[in-house]
Amino acid sequence: MASLANEVIKLSAIRLVAQKEITKALDQVVSSGDRSKHLVLDPELTAALRYSGVTTEVFTDPSKEIKGITQLRSDPKYNRCRNYVYFVRPEPETMRILNSHINVIIKAEKRTSIFIYFFPKKTLMCEHILENEYQLPTNVQHLIYGELDIDLLPLDDDVISMEYGQCFKSLLIDGDLNVLQWTAE
């Protein structure tokens, strides 16, 4: 039987994985040769990224061509940019706010590309909400879904979290079994 007794877990390696996932996601954002992007972060995700070691340098790196960073709030504002990148948690309420944001952007500029990255995984329920209830793919010309594969977050030198804040509610109330799959992985 494997045991971690008297072993040291290298939290720096876990933090490095998080930074690489964010960097990889930002590097993949290109549409029609345009690499400039506006980044929109779920407010609950901001603290999780900070704990994981993702610093502002990742977002302010000139090679990433990030033109602006805002938080996902219920009062969306259009910022003139070709590519919008959303880092969100897979929660139904977040999908409602995300949809209102995207509708404001699409009304202002039809040729906008939308990249939605779910943290830590995309759920079928959220995909169903976006595609069937809000009919997002029919309204957006270029829509890409992705996942930030960051399963563990070091909160302190001796505490690691899976950051599934709504897992109990999702499992027992919503009946979403994805939480069990994520935990098992």
N, C-alpha and C positions, 0 to 999 in steps of 0.2 A: 504494500500500500504506500502510495506517495505521501510525503509529509513535508510541510514547510517549516516544521519546528526548527528553531535555531538558524533559520535561513533569512537572508536579506533580499527583499524584493526591490529591484532597481526602479524607483519611481521616475527617474530621469528618462528611462527607456519608454515608459508609458506616456510621459509628457511629449516625447519626441514623436511618437506615433500620432498623437493628436495634431501636432504642428504640421506633420507631413500630410495628413488627411485634408486639413484646411488648405494647405498650399496646393495640393493636387486638385482639389475642387475649383479653386480660383484659376488655376492654369488651364482648366478645361473649358472655361467660358470664352468662347469665340464665336461670333456669328458674322458672316459676310466680311471676314477679315478684320473686324473691329474687336479689339480686346478690352476697350474701356468698359467699366462696369460700375453700377451703383449697388452697394451691399446693404441688405436689410436684415437685421438680426432680431430674432425672438428675444424679448427682454429677459425671459427666464433662462435662455441659453447663454446670455452674456456672462453671467457668473460662472456657469459650468465651463465655458471656454477659458475664463481667467484661471480657474483652478487647474485646468488641464495644462497650463503653461503656454497657452496661445496668447502671445503678447501683442501689443499694438504695432510692433515692428512688422508682424506678418501682414497687417492690413495697410500699413503706410509704406510698404516696399514699393518704390516707383515702378518696378518691373511688373507689378500686378495690375497697374493702371486703374486703380480704384478711384473713382471721381467723387464718391461720397459714401458715408455710412450713416444709416438711420436705424431706429428701432421700429419694430412692427407694432404699431399702435392703431387704435380704432379711427384715427383721423389721418387718412392717407394724403400724401402730397406728392405731386409729380415733380421729379427732377429730371431734367433733360439728359437722357442717357440711352444708348442703344441696347445695352444688356443690363438686366436686373437679376441679382443673385439673392435668393432668400435662404437663410439658415433657420429652420423652424423645427419645433417639436411636433410629433405626430398626434395632435389632439384636435378633436372636432371644433372647439371654440377658436383655436388658432387658424383652422381652415377657413372659418367665416371671415376673420379679419384679413387673412391672406387674400381671399377672393375680392374683398372690397378694395384692397390695395391694387391688385392687378387690374381690376375694372377701371380704376382712375387712370392708371398708366396707359391702358389700351385705348381709352377714349381720347387721350392726348396724342398718342403716337401708335398707329396700327402696326408698324414694322418692328416693334420692340420684341426682343427675345427674353424669355423668362426661364430662369434656372432655379429649381426648387430642390434644396438639399435638406433631407430629413435627418434629425439627430435623435436617437442613434440609428433607427431603421424606419423605413416607410411602411405604414400599415395599409392593409387592404381597405379598411374602413375610411381612412383619410383619402386614399386614391378614389374610392367610390364617391365620397362627398364632392371632391373637386370635379370629377369627370361626369357624374350623373346628376347630382343636385345643382351644381353651379355651371355645368357644361363648359368647363374651362378650356378643354382642347379645341372646341369649336370657335371660341372667341379669340384665342391666341394662336398666331401663325407658327411660332417657334417656342415650344414648351418642352423642357427637359426635366425629368425627375432624377434625383440622385440620393445617395445615402452617405452620411459621414460615419464611417465605421470606427467610432470611438466608443468602445464598450466600457472601459474603466476610467475613472477620473480620480487622481490623487487629491484628496481634500487637505491632507496634512502629511507629515512624514510617516505616520503610522495608520492612516485611514484611507481606504480606497472605496469609492462609491460607484455603483452601476448607473446612478442618476436616472432611475425610472420613477420619478415622483408620483405619477398617477397609476402605477402598476396595480395596486390593490383595487382601486376603483375600476380600472379597465378590466381586470380579471373577474371580479365578483359582480359588479353592477352591469357593466357593458357586455360581459361574456366574451371579451376579446382574448383568445388563447395565445396570441402572438407573444405576450409577455413571458409565457412559459418557454417558448422556443428561444427567445433572446437570452433568457437566463441560463438555459441549458447549453447554449453555444459558448 
